[in-house]
């Protein structure tokens, strides 16, 4: 089941993100989230805006992602490449899993695809797992951006109408 995250979920979310950071370090991506990202304050803000979602089974939270609607400021100026269209879109950020279940990425992405026909996501060049999952899920690699700390990210875009062809 997917639902909006609550403040009561924060301890489980912190565990999930700690697990994700350890996985990223182990697989050659130590800098994307470093030792402290996403910060708890960000999660609280996301919850307040009703943009943070959890995958759960009863009280057990096993996955988390942020889905926002509207322009993502860092997506305004790709440094390389282009977006597939200029239509309204949703942006997925901070997707992570506890590691106890398979298919959390697909479950999360399918939920997002059920809410909007135009989705964007980005990931670090060293995050090979996320690149593979995005491409397997129908996202098209569109280029690169620089995020607020000036580090590069690979950008992906999924458009429902193009998937139907």
N, C-alpha and C positions, 0 to 999 in steps of 0.2 A: 504494500500500500504506500502511496505517496501522499504526504500532507504538508502543510506549512509548518515550519519549525517554530518552536516556542523557546522561551528563555530556559525552561526546565530541561531542554535538550542539550544545553551548552556543555555539560560535562562529557556526554557521549560524543558530541561533535569535536571537542578538543582531543579526545582519544582517537577518533577517526582521522583527524588531520595529522596527529603525531604519527600514526601508522603510515599515512600517505607520504609524509616527509621522509620517513625511514626507507620506504620502498623507493622513492625517487633517488635518494642518495645511493642506495644499493644498486640501482640500475643506471647510474651514470648521470644523474640530473640533480646534483647537490645544491644548486643555487636558485632554482625557480622559486621555492618557498623557504629556502634556508632553514633556520632553526625555529622561526617564530611566525610564519605566515600560514594561513591567514590569521590575522590577529583577532583576539576575542572581541575587541571593540567593533571590528568590521562585521562579525557575525551578529552582534547585538543590533547594529544599524540595519543590516539586511533583514533581520527579523522584524524590526520596527516598520520597515517599508513593505513588509510581506513579500519579500523576494527570495527568501531562503526556504528550501524544501528538504524534507528528509524521506528516505526510503525506510520503511519500518515494518516490523511484524510485532504487533502488540506494543510492548514497552521497549523492545529492542530496536535501536536505530542502527542500520547497517550501511547507509549511504547518505550523502548530502550533496546538494548542488544549489547554485544561485541562478535564478532566471529573472532577468530584468527586461522590461519592455521600453522601447524608446531608444534614442540615440545614445551610444556609448562614446563618451568624449575621446578616448584614445583611438577609436576606430575612424575618426574623421579624416586622418591623413596617412594612408598607407605609405611607407617609404619605398615599397616595391610592390608592384601588382595592382589589383583593383578588386572591388566588390562586384558580385554578379548582377546586382541591381541596386536601386536606391529606394525600394519600397520599405515601409515600416517593418521592423525586425525585432526579434528577441535576442538577447545575448546570454550565453551560458558561461558562468564562471565558477571556480572553486569546487569542481566536482571531485568527490573522493569517496572511497569505500573502506569499510572496516577490514575487508579481506577475508570475511567468513562466508561469503556467498559469491557465486558467479553471476554475471549478467547485470551488475548494478549500473554500469555505463549504459547499456541498452535500455534498461528500465527507465533510467533518468531521461535519456534522449527521446525515447518514444513518448514519454509524458510531455516533454517540451514540444515535440512535433504535433501532438494532439491539441496544443494551445495556440499555435501560430504557424503560418506557412513559410516563414522566412527566418532562419536562425543563423547566428554567427557565433563563433567560438575561436579562441586562440590558445596556443601553447608554446612553451619554451622549445627552442631548437634541439635541446638534449632530451626532451620528453618523447622518446620513441614510442612508448606504450600509448600515449594519448594520440600521437599522430596516426598510428595504426588504427586505433578505435574510431577516430573521426572519419578516416577514409573508408573504413569498413561500413560505417553507418550512413554513407552517402554524402558526406561533406566534401566539398571540392576545395583543394588548396588554392588560395588566391594570391598569396604574397606574404609580405612582412610588415609589421608595425614596430614602433618603439613604445614601450609602456612608460609610465611616469618616472621610473628610475632609470630610463634611457636604455634598458636592455631589450633585445629584440624578441619578438614573438612571431610565430607562423600563424597566419590567419586562415580560417576555413569558413565556408558559407554553404548552407543547405537551403534549397528552394524547392518547395513541394511540386510546383508545376513542372519543373525540369525533371524531377524524379519519376513522374508519370509517363514520360516519353519513352 
